[in-house]
């Protein structure tokens, strides 16, 4: 890790392209420093796994219409549902269900 001698900011690496060799540069000021040929540089990138957001929030399902559809989990006879076009327009929409049994709250789709 290299730091800018002018402002102290961590230097970024510009990889070689065409006739321009690799170099360090500062985002904060005009400082640029060439990287000497033969110097090995390891670039590590930390990947952060994103969480999965539900397609339909719990609040949206509270206001959704209901249907007499048995829950596959608890067999409760009523579920809220929402119809969403998840694929191309020439294919049928997907129906998402949420069990209205407060102890279950199972979600499934058709």
Phi and psi restraints in degrees (range 20) as a CNS / XPLOR table:
assign (resid 1 and name C) (resid 2 and name N)
       (resid 2 and name CA) (resid 2 and name C) 1.0 -116.0 20.0 2
assign (resid 2 and name N) (resid 2 and name CA)
       (resid 2 and name C) (resid 3 and name N) 1.0 148.9 20.0 2
assign (resid 2 and name C) (resid 3 and name N)
       (resid 3 and name CA) (resid 3 and name C) 1.0 -122.7 20.0 2
assign (resid 3 and name N) (resid 3 and name CA)
       (resid 3 and name C) (resid 4 and name N) 1.0 148.5 20.0 2
assign (resid 3 and name C) (resid 4 and name N)
       (resid 4 and name CA) (resid 4 and name C) 1.0 -67.1 20.0 2
assign (resid 4 and name N) (resid 4 and name CA)
       (resid 4 and name C) (resid 5 and name N) 1.0 126.1 20.0 2
assign (resid 4 and name C) (resid 5 and name N)
       (resid 5 and name CA) (resid 5 and name C) 1.0 -72.7 20.0 2
assign (resid 5 and name N) (resid 5 and name CA)
       (resid 5 and name C) (resid 6 and name N) 1.0 -13.6 20.0 2
assign (resid 5 and name C) (resid 6 and name N)
       (resid 6 and name CA) (resid 6 and name C) 1.0 -89.1 20.0 2
assign (resid 6 and name N) (resid 6 and name CA)
       (resid 6 and name C) (resid 7 and name N) 1.0 -41.2 20.0 2
assign (resid 6 and name C) (resid 7 and name N)
       (resid 7 and name CA) (resid 7 and name C) 1.0 -127.6 20.0 2
assign (resid 7 and name N) (resid 7 and name CA)
       (resid 7 and name C) (resid 8 and name N) 1.0 -9.5 20.0 2
assign (resid 7 and name C) (resid 8 and name N)
       (resid 8 and name CA) (resid 8 and name C) 1.0 87.1 20.0 2
assign (resid 8 and name N) (resid 8 and name CA)
       (resid 8 and name C) (resid 9 and name N) 1.0 1.1 20.0 2
assign (resid 8 and name C) (resid 9 and name N)
       (resid 9 and name CA) (resid 9 and name C) 1.0 -71.9 20.0 2
assign (resid 9 and name N) (resid 9 and name CA)
       (resid 9 and name C) (resid 10 and name N) 1.0 145.4 20.0 2
assign (resid 9 and name C) (resid 10 and name N)
       (resid 10 and name CA) (resid 10 and name C) 1.0 -65.4 20.0 2
assign (resid 10 and name N) (resid 10 and name CA)
       (resid 10 and name C) (resid 11 and name N) 1.0 130.7 20.0 2
assign (resid 10 and name C) (resid 11 and name N)
       (resid 11 and name CA) (resid 11 and name C) 1.0 -77.4 20.0 2
assign (resid 11 and name N) (resid 11 and name CA)
       (resid 11 and name C) (resid 12 and name N) 1.0 147.4 20.0 2
assign (resid 11 and name C) (resid 12 and name N)
       (resid 12 and name CA) (resid 12 and name C) 1.0 -100.4 20.0 2
assign (resid 12 and name N) (resid 12 and name CA)
       (resid 12 and name C) (resid 13 and name N) 1.0 159.2 20.0 2
assign (resid 12 and name C) (resid 13 and name N)
       (resid 13 and name CA) (resid 13 and name C) 1.0 -106.1 20.0 2
assign (resid 13 and name N) (resid 13 and name CA)
       (resid 13 and name C) (resid 14 and name N) 1.0 131.4 20.0 2
assign (resid 13 and name C) (resid 14 and name N)
       (resid 14 and name CA) (resid 14 and name C) 1.0 -106.8 20.0 2
assign (resid 14 and name N) (resid 14 and name CA)
       (resid 14 and name C) (resid 15 and name N) 1.0 117.4 20.0 2
assign (resid 14 and name C) (resid 15 and name N)
       (resid 15 and name CA) (resid 15 and name C) 1.0 -72.9 20.0 2
assign (resid 15 and name N) (resid 15 and name CA)
       (resid 15 and name C) (resid 16 and name N) 1.0 157.2 20.0 2
assign (resid 15 and name C) (resid 16 and name N)
       (resid 16 and name CA) (resid 16 and name C) 1.0 -64.6 20.0 2
assign (resid 16 and name N) (resid 16 and name CA)
       (resid 16 and name C) (resid 17 and name N) 1.0 144.7 20.0 2
assign (resid 16 and name C) (resid 17 and name N)
       (resid 17 and name CA) (resid 17 and name C) 1.0 -149.5 20.0 2
assign (resid 17 and name N) (resid 17 and name CA)
       (resid 17 and name C) (resid 18 and name N) 1.0 137.7 20.0 2
assign (resid 17 and name C) (resid 18 and name N)
       (resid 18 and name CA) (resid 18 and name C) 1.0 50.2 20.0 2
assign (resid 18 and name N) (resid 18 and name CA)
       (resid 18 and name C) (resid 19 and name N) 1.0 -119.5 20.0 2
assign (resid 18 and name C) (resid 19 and name N)
       (resid 19 and name CA) (resid 19 and name C) 1.0 -99.4 20.0 2
assign (resid 19 and name N) (resid 19 and name CA)
       (resid 19 and name C) (resid 20 and name N) 1.0 6.7 20.0 2
assign (resid 19 and name C) (resid 20 and name N)
       (resid 20 and name CA) (resid 20 and name C) 1.0 -95.2 20.0 2
assign (resid 20 and name N) (resid 20 and name CA)
       (resid 20 and name C) (resid 21 and name N) 1.0 120.9 20.0 2
assign (resid 20 and name C) (resid 21 and name N)
       (resid 21 and name CA) (resid 21 and name C) 1.0 -73.9 20.0 2
assign (resid 21 and name N) (resid 21 and name CA)
       (resid 21 and name C) (resid 22 and name N) 1.0 169.0 20.0 2
assign (resid 21 and name C) (resid 22 and name N)
       (resid 22 and name CA) (resid 22 and name C) 1.0 -60.5 20.0 2
assign (resid 22 and name N) (resid 22 and name CA)
       (resid 22 and name C) (resid 23 and name N) 1.0 148.9 20.0 2
assign (resid 22 and name C) (resid 23 and name N)
       (resid 23 and name CA) (resid 23 and name C) 1.0 -157.1 20.0 2
assign (resid 23 and name N) (resid 23 and name CA)
       (resid 23 and name C) (resid 24 and name N) 1.0 157.0 20.0 2
assign (resid 23 and name C) (resid 24 and name N)
       (resid 24 and name CA) (resid 24 and name C) 1.0 -91.3 20.0 2
assign (resid 24 and name N) (resid 24 and name CA)
       (resid 24 and name C) (resid 25 and name N) 1.0 144.4 20.0 2
assign (resid 24 and name C) (resid 25 and name N)
       (resid 25 and name CA) (resid 25 and name C) 1.0 -143.5 20.0 2
assign (resid 25 and name N) (resid 25 and name CA)
       (resid 25 and name C) (resid 26 and name N) 1.0 157.1 20.0 2
assign (resid 25 and name C) (resid 26 and name N)
       (resid 26 and name CA) (resid 26 and name C) 1.0 -105.4 20.0 2
assign (resid 26 and name N) (resid 26 and name CA)
       (resid 26 and name C) (resid 27 and name N) 1.0 132.8 20.0 2
assign (resid 26 and name C) (resid 27 and name N)
       (resid 27 and name CA) (resid 27 and name C) 1.0 -76.3 20.0 2
assign (resid 27 and name N) (resid 27 and name CA)
       (resid 27 and name C) (resid 28 and name N) 1.0 -21.3 20.0 2
assign (resid 27 and name C) (resid 28 and name N)
       (resid 28 and name CA) (resid 28 and name C) 1.0 -92.9 20.0 2
assign (resid 28 and name N) (resid 28 and name CA)
       (resid 28 and name C) (resid 29 and name N) 1.0 -26.7 20.0 2
assign (resid 28 and name C) (resid 29 and name N)
       (resid 29 and name CA) (resid 29 and name C) 1.0 -144.4 20.0 2
assign (resid 29 and name N) (resid 29 and name CA)
       (resid 29 and name C) (resid 30 and name N) 1.0 177.5 20.0 2
assign (resid 29 and name C) (resid 30 and name N)
       (resid 30 and name CA) (resid 30 and name C) 1.0 -79.8 20.0 2
assign (resid 30 and name N) (resid 30 and name CA)
       (resid 30 and name C) (resid 31 and name N) 1.0 9.6 20.0 2
assign (resid 30 and name C) (resid 31 and name N)
       (resid 31 and name CA) (resid 31 and name C) 1.0 -62.9 20.0 2
assign (resid 31 and name N) (resid 31 and name CA)
       (resid 31 and name C) (resid 32 and name N) 1.0 132.8 20.0 2
assign (resid 31 and name C) (resid 32 and name N)
       (resid 32 and name CA) (resid 32 and name C) 1.0 -138.1 20.0 2
assign (resid 32 and name N) (resid 32 and name CA)
       (resid 32 and name C) (resid 33 and name N) 1.0 138.5 20.0 2
assign (resid 32 and name C) (resid 33 and name N)
       (resid 33 and name CA) (resid 33 and name C) 1.0 -136.8 20.0 2
assign (resid 33 and name N) (resid 33 and name CA)
       (resid 33 and name C) (resid 34 and name N) 1.0 123.2 20.0 2
assign (resid 33 and name C) (resid 34 and name N)
       (resid 34 and name CA) (resid 34 and name C) 1.0 -67.6 20.0 2
assign (resid 34 and name N) (resid 34 and name CA)
       (resid 34 and name C) (resid 35 and name N) 1.0 150.1 20.0 2
assign (resid 34 and name C) (resid 35 and name N)
       (resid 35 and name CA) (resid 35 and name C) 1.0 -97.0 20.0 2
assign (resid 35 and name N) (resid 35 and name CA)
       (resid 35 and name C) (resid 36 and name N) 1.0 127.7 20.0 2
assign (resid 35 and name C) (resid 36 and name N)
       (resid 36 and name CA) (resid 36 and name C) 1.0 -64.7 20.0 2
assign (resid 36 and name N) (resid 36 and name CA)
       (resid 36 and name C) (resid 37 and name N) 1.0 139.3 20.0 2
assign (resid 36 and name C) (resid 37 and name N)
       (resid 37 and name CA) (resid 37 and name C) 1.0 -58.2 20.0 2
assign (resid 37 and name N) (resid 37 and name CA)
       (resid 37 and name C) (resid 38 and name N) 1.0 142.8 20.0 2
assign (resid 37 and name C) (resid 38 and name N)
       (resid 38 and name CA) (resid 38 and name C) 1.0 90.8 20.0 2
assign (resid 38 and name N) (resid 38 and name CA)
       (resid 38 and name C) (resid 39 and name N) 1.0 -11.3 20.0 2
assign (resid 38 and name C) (resid 39 and name N)
       (resid 39 and name CA) (resid 39 and name C) 1.0 -76.2 20.0 2
assign (resid 39 and name N) (resid 39 and name CA)
       (resid 39 and name C) (resid 40 and name N) 1.0 128.3 20.0 2
assign (resid 39 and name C) (resid 40 and name N)
       (resid 40 and name CA) (resid 40 and name C) 1.0 -88.3 20.0 2
assign (resid 40 and name N) (resid 40 and name CA)
       (resid 40 and name C) (resid 41 and name N) 1.0 134.2 20.0 2
assign (resid 40 and name C) (resid 41 and name N)
       (resid 41 and name CA) (resid 41 and name C) 1.0 -122.6 20.0 2
assign (resid 41 and name N) (resid 41 and name CA)
       (resid 41 and name C) (resid 42 and name N) 1.0 128.2 20.0 2
assign (resid 41 and name C) (resid 42 and name N)
       (resid 42 and name CA) (resid 42 and name C) 1.0 -104.1 20.0 2
assign (resid 42 and name N) (resid 42 and name CA)
       (resid 42 and name C) (resid 43 and name N) 1.0 127.8 20.0 2
assign (resid 42 and name C) (resid 43 and name N)
       (resid 43 and name CA) (resid 43 and name C) 1.0 -111.4 20.0 2
assign (resid 43 and name N) (resid 43 and name CA)
       (resid 43 and name C) (resid 44 and name N) 1.0 119.9 20.0 2
assign (resid 43 and name C) (resid 44 and name N)
       (resid 44 and name CA) (resid 44 and name C) 1.0 -113.5 20.0 2
assign (resid 44 and name N) (resid 44 and name CA)
       (resid 44 and name C) (resid 45 and name N) 1.0 138.7 20.0 2
assign (resid 44 and name C) (resid 45 and name N)
       (resid 45 and name CA) (resid 45 and name C) 1.0 -126.3 20.0 2
assign (resid 45 and name N) (resid 45 and name CA)
       (resid 45 and name C) (resid 46 and name N) 1.0 124.5 20.0 2
assign (resid 45 and name C) (resid 46 and name N)
       (resid 46 and name CA) (resid 46 and name C) 1.0 -84.6 20.0 2
assign (resid 46 and name N) (resid 46 and name CA)
       (resid 46 and name C) (resid 47 and name N) 1.0 121.3 20.0 2
assign (resid 46 and name C) (resid 47 and name N)
       (resid 47 and name CA) (resid 47 and name C) 1.0 -97.3 20.0 2
assign (resid 47 and name N) (resid 47 and name CA)
       (resid 47 and name C) (resid 48 and name N) 1.0 130.7 20.0 2
assign (resid 47 and name C) (resid 48 and name N)
       (resid 48 and name CA) (resid 48 and name C) 1.0 -109.5 20.0 2
assign (resid 48 and name N) (resid 48 and name CA)
       (resid 48 and name C) (resid 49 and name N) 1.0 121.9 20.0 2
assign (resid 48 and name C) (resid 49 and name N)
       (resid 49 and name CA) (resid 49 and name C) 1.0 -75.3 20.0 2
assign (resid 49 and name N) (resid 49 and name CA)
       (resid 49 and name C) (resid 50 and name N) 1.0 128.2 20.0 2
assign (resid 49 and name C) (resid 50 and name N)
       (resid 50 and name CA) (resid 50 and name C) 1.0 -81.1 20.0 2
assign (resid 50 and name N) (resid 50 and name CA)
       (resid 50 and name C) (resid 51 and name N) 1.0 149.7 20.0 2
assign (resid 50 and name C) (resid 51 and name N)
       (resid 51 and name CA) (resid 51 and name C) 1.0 -77.3 20.0 2
assign (resid 51 and name N) (resid 51 and name CA)
       (resid 51 and name C) (resid 52 and name N) 1.0 163.1 20.0 2
assign (resid 51 and name C) (resid 52 and name N)
       (resid 52 and name CA) (resid 52 and name C) 1.0 -95.8 20.0 2
assign (resid 52 and name N) (resid 52 and name CA)
       (resid 52 and name C) (resid 53 and name N) 1.0 121.8 20.0 2
assign (resid 52 and name C) (resid 53 and name N)
       (resid 53 and name CA) (resid 53 and name C) 1.0 -89.4 20.0 2
assign (resid 53 and name N) (resid 53 and name CA)
       (resid 53 and name C) (resid 54 and name N) 1.0 138.7 20.0 2
assign (resid 53 and name C) (resid 54 and name N)
       (resid 54 and name CA) (resid 54 and name C) 1.0 -66.6 20.0 2
assign (resid 54 and name N) (resid 54 and name CA)
       (resid 54 and name C) (resid 55 and name N) 1.0 146.0 20.0 2
assign (resid 54 and name C) (resid 55 and name N)
       (resid 55 and name CA) (resid 55 and name C) 1.0 -64.6 20.0 2
assign (resid 55 and name N) (resid 55 and name CA)
       (resid 55 and name C) (resid 56 and name N) 1.0 -40.2 20.0 2
assign (resid 55 and name C) (resid 56 and name N)
       (resid 56 and name CA) (resid 56 and name C) 1.0 -124.2 20.0 2
assign (resid 56 and name N) (resid 56 and name CA)
       (resid 56 and name C) (resid 57 and name N) 1.0 126.3 20.0 2
assign (resid 56 and name C) (resid 57 and name N)
       (resid 57 and name CA) (resid 57 and name C) 1.0 -74.0 20.0 2
assign (resid 57 and name N) (resid 57 and name CA)
       (resid 57 and name C) (resid 58 and name N) 1.0 162.8 20.0 2
assign (resid 57 and name C) (resid 58 and name N)
       (resid 58 and name CA) (resid 58 and name C) 1.0 -62.8 20.0 2
assign (resid 58 and name N) (resid 58 and name CA)
       (resid 58 and name C) (resid 59 and name N) 1.0 -37.5 20.0 2
assign (resid 58 and name C) (resid 59 and name N)
       (resid 59 and name CA) (resid 59 and name C) 1.0 -64.4 20.0 2
assign (resid 59 and name N) (resid 59 and name CA)
       (resid 59 and name C) (resid 60 and name N) 1.0 -39.1 20.0 2
assign (resid 59 and name C) (resid 60 and name N)
       (resid 60 and name CA) (resid 60 and name C) 1.0 -65.2 20.0 2
assign (resid 60 and name N) (resid 60 and name CA)
       (resid 60 and name C) (resid 61 and name N) 1.0 -37.3 20.0 2
assign (resid 60 and name C) (resid 61 and name N)
       (resid 61 and name CA) (resid 61 and name C) 1.0 -72.0 20.0 2
assign (resid 61 and name N) (resid 61 and name CA)
       (resid 61 and name C) (resid 62 and name N) 1.0 -24.5 20.0 2
assign (resid 61 and name C) (resid 62 and name N)
       (resid 62 and name CA) (resid 62 and name C) 1.0 -64.2 20.0 2
assign (resid 62 and name N) (resid 62 and name CA)
       (resid 62 and name C) (resid 63 and name N) 1.0 -33.1 20.0 2
assign (resid 62 and name C) (resid 63 and name N)
       (resid 63 and name CA) (resid 63 and name C) 1.0 -97.1 20.0 2
assign (resid 63 and name N) (resid 63 and name CA)
       (resid 63 and name C) (resid 64 and name N) 1.0 4.4 20.0 2
assign (resid 63 and name C) (resid 64 and name N)
       (resid 64 and name CA) (resid 64 and name C) 1.0 -78.1 20.0 2
assign (resid 64 and name N) (resid 64 and name CA)
       (resid 64 and name C) (resid 65 and name N) 1.0 156.9 20.0 2
assign (resid 64 and name C) (resid 65 and name N)
       (resid 65 and name CA) (resid 65 and name C) 1.0 -67.5 20.0 2
assign (resid 65 and name N) (resid 65 and name CA)
       (resid 65 and name C) (resid 66 and name N) 1.0 162.0 20.0 2
assign (resid 65 and name C) (resid 66 and name N)
       (resid 66 and name CA) (resid 66 and name C) 1.0 -116.0 20.0 2
assign (resid 66 and name N) (resid 66 and name CA)
       (resid 66 and name C) (resid 67 and name N) 1.0 159.6 20.0 2
assign (resid 66 and name C) (resid 67 and name N)
       (resid 67 and name CA) (resid 67 and name C) 1.0 -145.1 20.0 2
assign (resid 67 and name N) (resid 67 and name CA)
       (resid 67 and name C) (resid 68 and name N) 1.0 156.5 20.0 2
assign (resid 67 and name C) (resid 68 and name N)
       (resid 68 and name CA) (resid 68 and name C) 1.0 -84.4 20.0 2
assign (resid 68 and name N) (resid 68 and name CA)
       (resid 68 and name C) (resid 69 and name N) 1.0 81.8 20.0 2
assign (resid 68 and name C) (resid 69 and name N)
       (resid 69 and name CA) (resid 69 and name C) 1.0 -125.3 20.0 2
assign (resid 69 and name N) (resid 69 and name CA)
       (resid 69 and name C) (resid 70 and name N) 1.0 122.8 20.0 2
assign (resid 69 and name C) (resid 70 and name N)
       (resid 70 and name CA) (resid 70 and name C) 1.0 -71.1 20.0 2
assign (resid 70 and name N) (resid 70 and name CA)
       (resid 70 and name C) (resid 71 and name N) 1.0 138.2 20.0 2
assign (resid 70 and name C) (resid 71 and name N)
       (resid 71 and name CA) (resid 71 and name C) 1.0 -72.1 20.0 2
assign (resid 71 and name N) (resid 71 and name CA)
       (resid 71 and name C) (resid 72 and name N) 1.0 130.4 20.0 2
assign (resid 71 and name C) (resid 72 and name N)
       (resid 72 and name CA) (resid 72 and name C) 1.0 -70.0 20.0 2
assign (resid 72 and name N) (resid 72 and name CA)
       (resid 72 and name C) (resid 73 and name N) 1.0 -14.0 20.0 2
assign (resid 72 and name C) (resid 73 and name N)
       (resid 73 and name CA) (resid 73 and name C) 1.0 -90.7 20.0 2
assign (resid 73 and name N) (resid 73 and name CA)
       (resid 73 and name C) (resid 74 and name N) 1.0 -51.0 20.0 2
assign (resid 73 and name C) (resid 74 and name N)
       (resid 74 and name CA) (resid 74 and name C) 1.0 -117.7 20.0 2
assign (resid 74 and name N) (resid 74 and name CA)
       (resid 74 and name C) (resid 75 and name N) 1.0 -4.7 20.0 2
assign (resid 74 and name C) (resid 75 and name N)
       (resid 75 and name CA) (resid 75 and name C) 1.0 69.5 20.0 2
assign (resid 75 and name N) (resid 75 and name CA)
       (resid 75 and name C) (resid 76 and name N) 1.0 15.6 20.0 2
assign (resid 75 and name C) (resid 76 and name N)
       (resid 76 and name CA) (resid 76 and name C) 1.0 -60.1 20.0 2
assign (resid 76 and name N) (resid 76 and name CA)
       (resid 76 and name C) (resid 77 and name N) 1.0 144.2 20.0 2
assign (resid 76 and name C) (resid 77 and name N)
       (resid 77 and name CA) (resid 77 and name C) 1.0 -89.2 20.0 2
assign (resid 77 and name N) (resid 77 and name CA)
       (resid 77 and name C) (resid 78 and name N) 1.0 -2.6 20.0 2
assign (resid 77 and name C) (resid 78 and name N)
       (resid 78 and name CA) (resid 78 and name C) 1.0 -129.8 20.0 2
assign (resid 78 and name N) (resid 78 and name CA)
       (resid 78 and name C) (resid 79 and name N) 1.0 139.4 20.0 2
assign (resid 78 and name C) (resid 79 and name N)
       (resid 79 and name CA) (resid 79 and name C) 1.0 -140.6 20.0 2
assign (resid 79 and name N) (resid 79 and name CA)
       (resid 79 and name C) (resid 80 and name N) 1.0 148.3 20.0 2
assign (resid 79 and name C) (resid 80 and name N)
       (resid 80 and name CA) (resid 80 and name C) 1.0 -83.7 20.0 2
assign (resid 80 and name N) (resid 80 and name CA)
       (resid 80 and name C) (resid 81 and name N) 1.0 152.1 20.0 2
assign (resid 80 and name C) (resid 81 and name N)
       (resid 81 and name CA) (resid 81 and name C) 1.0 -143.2 20.0 2
assign (resid 81 and name N) (resid 81 and name CA)
       (resid 81 and name C) (resid 82 and name N) 1.0 155.6 20.0 2
assign (resid 81 and name C) (resid 82 and name N)
       (resid 82 and name CA) (resid 82 and name C) 1.0 -140.7 20.0 2
assign (resid 82 and name N) (resid 82 and name CA)
       (resid 82 and name C) (resid 83 and name N) 1.0 140.5 20.0 2
assign (resid 82 and name C) (resid 83 and name N)
       (resid 83 and name CA) (resid 83 and name C) 1.0 -107.5 20.0 2
assign (resid 83 and name N) (resid 83 and name CA)
       (resid 83 and name C) (resid 84 and name N) 1.0 123.4 20.0 2
assign (resid 83 and name C) (resid 84 and name N)
       (resid 84 and name CA) (resid 84 and name C) 1.0 -131.3 20.0 2
assign (resid 84 and name N) (resid 84 and name CA)
       (resid 84 and name C) (resid 85 and name N) 1.0 136.7 20.0 2
assign (resid 84 and name C) (resid 85 and name N)
       (resid 85 and name CA) (resid 85 and name C) 1.0 -81.4 20.0 2
assign (resid 85 and name N) (resid 85 and name CA)
       (resid 85 and name C) (resid 86 and name N) 1.0 100.8 20.0 2
assign (resid 85 and name C) (resid 86 and name N)
       (resid 86 and name CA) (resid 86 and name C) 1.0 -97.6 20.0 2
assign (resid 86 and name N) (resid 86 and name CA)
       (resid 86 and name C) (resid 87 and name N) 1.0 -15.5 20.0 2
assign (resid 86 and name C) (resid 87 and name N)
       (resid 87 and name CA) (resid 87 and name C) 1.0 -120.4 20.0 2
assign (resid 87 and name N) (resid 87 and name CA)
       (resid 87 and name C) (resid 88 and name N) 1.0 -163.2 20.0 2
assign (resid 87 and name C) (resid 88 and name N)
       (resid 88 and name CA) (resid 88 and name C) 1.0 -67.0 20.0 2
assign (resid 88 and name N) (resid 88 and name CA)
       (resid 88 and name C) (resid 89 and name N) 1.0 161.5 20.0 2
assign (resid 88 and name C) (resid 89 and name N)
       (resid 89 and name CA) (resid 89 and name C) 1.0 -65.1 20.0 2
assign (resid 89 and name N) (resid 89 and name CA)
       (resid 89 and name C) (resid 90 and name N) 1.0 -23.7 20.0 2
assign (resid 89 and name C) (resid 90 and name N)
       (resid 90 and name CA) (resid 90 and name C) 1.0 -83.7 20.0 2
assign (resid 90 and name N) (resid 90 and name CA)
       (resid 90 and name C) (resid 91 and name N) 1.0 0.0 20.0 2
assign (resid 90 and name C) (resid 91 and name N)
       (resid 91 and name CA) (resid 91 and name C) 1.0 -108.1 20.0 2
assign (resid 91 and name N) (resid 91 and name CA)
       (resid 91 and name C) (resid 92 and name N) 1.0 154.8 20.0 2
assign (resid 91 and name C) (resid 92 and name N)
       (resid 92 and name CA) (resid 92 and name C) 1.0 -66.5 20.0 2
assign (resid 92 and name N) (resid 92 and name CA)
       (resid 92 and name C) (resid 93 and name N) 1.0 154.5 20.0 2
assign (resid 92 and name C) (resid 93 and name N)
       (resid 93 and name CA) (resid 93 and name C) 1.0 -70.3 20.0 2
assign (resid 93 and name N) (resid 93 and name CA)
       (resid 93 and name C) (resid 94 and name N) 1.0 158.5 20.0 2
assign (resid 93 and name C) (resid 94 and name N)
       (resid 94 and name CA) (resid 94 and name C) 1.0 -95.2 20.0 2
assign (resid 94 and name N) (resid 94 and name CA)
       (resid 94 and name C) (resid 95 and name N) 1.0 135.4 20.0 2
assign (resid 94 and name C) (resid 95 and name N)
       (resid 95 and name CA) (resid 95 and name C) 1.0 -103.5 20.0 2
assign (resid 95 and name N) (resid 95 and name CA)
       (resid 95 and name C) (resid 96 and name N) 1.0 122.0 20.0 2
assign (resid 95 and name C) (resid 96 and name N)
       (resid 96 and name CA) (resid 96 and name C) 1.0 -101.9 20.0 2
assign (resid 96 and name N) (resid 96 and name CA)
       (resid 96 and name C) (resid 97 and name N) 1.0 132.2 20.0 2
assign (resid 96 and name C) (resid 97 and name N)
       (resid 97 and name CA) (resid 97 and name C) 1.0 -116.4 20.0 2
assign (resid 97 and name N) (resid 97 and name CA)
       (resid 97 and name C) (resid 98 and name N) 1.0 151.4 20.0 2
assign (resid 97 and name C) (resid 98 and name N)
       (resid 98 and name CA) (resid 98 and name C) 1.0 -136.1 20.0 2
assign (resid 98 and name N) (resid 98 and name CA)
       (resid 98 and name C) (resid 99 and name N) 1.0 125.5 20.0 2
assign (resid 98 and name C) (resid 99 and name N)
       (resid 99 and name CA) (resid 99 and name C) 1.0 -64.1 20.0 2
assign (resid 99 and name N) (resid 99 and name CA)
       (resid 99 and name C) (resid 100 and name N) 1.0 136.9 20.0 2
assign (resid 99 and name C) (resid 100 and name N)
       (resid 100 and name CA) (resid 100 and name C) 1.0 -90.7 20.0 2
assign (resid 100 and name N) (resid 100 and name CA)
       (resid 100 and name C) (resid 101 and name N) 1.0 0.2 20.0 2
assign (resid 100 and name C) (resid 101 and name N)
       (resid 101 and name CA) (resid 101 and name C) 1.0 -72.2 20.0 2
assign (resid 101 and name N) (resid 101 and name CA)
       (resid 101 and name C) (resid 102 and name N) 1.0 118.1 20.0 2
assign (resid 101 and name C) (resid 102 and name N)
       (resid 102 and name CA) (resid 102 and name C) 1.0 -59.1 20.0 2
assign (resid 102 and name N) (resid 102 and name CA)
       (resid 102 and name C) (resid 103 and name N) 1.0 -28.6 20.0 2
assign (resid 102 and name C) (resid 103 and name N)
       (resid 103 and name CA) (resid 103 and name C) 1.0 -80.8 20.0 2
assign (resid 103 and name N) (resid 103 and name CA)
       (resid 103 and name C) (resid 104 and name N) 1.0 -20.5 20.0 2
assign (resid 103 and name C) (resid 104 and name N)
       (resid 104 and name CA) (resid 104 and name C) 1.0 -100.9 20.0 2
assign (resid 104 and name N) (resid 104 and name CA)
       (resid 104 and name C) (resid 105 and name N) 1.0 -66.0 20.0 2
assign (resid 104 and name C) (resid 105 and name N)
       (resid 105 and name CA) (resid 105 and name C) 1.0 56.4 20.0 2
assign (resid 105 and name N) (resid 105 and name CA)
       (resid 105 and name C) (resid 106 and name N) 1.0 27.5 20.0 2
assign (resid 105 and name C) (resid 106 and name N)
       (resid 106 and name CA) (resid 106 and name C) 1.0 -64.2 20.0 2
assign (resid 106 and name N) (resid 106 and name CA)
       (resid 106 and name C) (resid 107 and name N) 1.0 146.4 20.0 2
assign (resid 106 and name C) (resid 107 and name N)
       (resid 107 and name CA) (resid 107 and name C) 1.0 -121.7 20.0 2
assign (resid 107 and name N) (resid 107 and name CA)
       (resid 107 and name C) (resid 108 and name N) 1.0 140.7 20.0 2
assign (resid 107 and name C) (resid 108 and name N)
       (resid 108 and name CA) (resid 108 and name C) 1.0 -153.7 20.0 2
assign (resid 108 and name N) (resid 108 and name CA)
       (resid 108 and name C) (resid 109 and name N) 1.0 172.4 20.0 2
assign (resid 108 and name C) (resid 109 and name N)
       (resid 109 and name CA) (resid 109 and name C) 1.0 -141.9 20.0 2
assign (resid 109 and name N) (resid 109 and name CA)
       (resid 109 and name C) (resid 110 and name N) 1.0 159.2 20.0 2
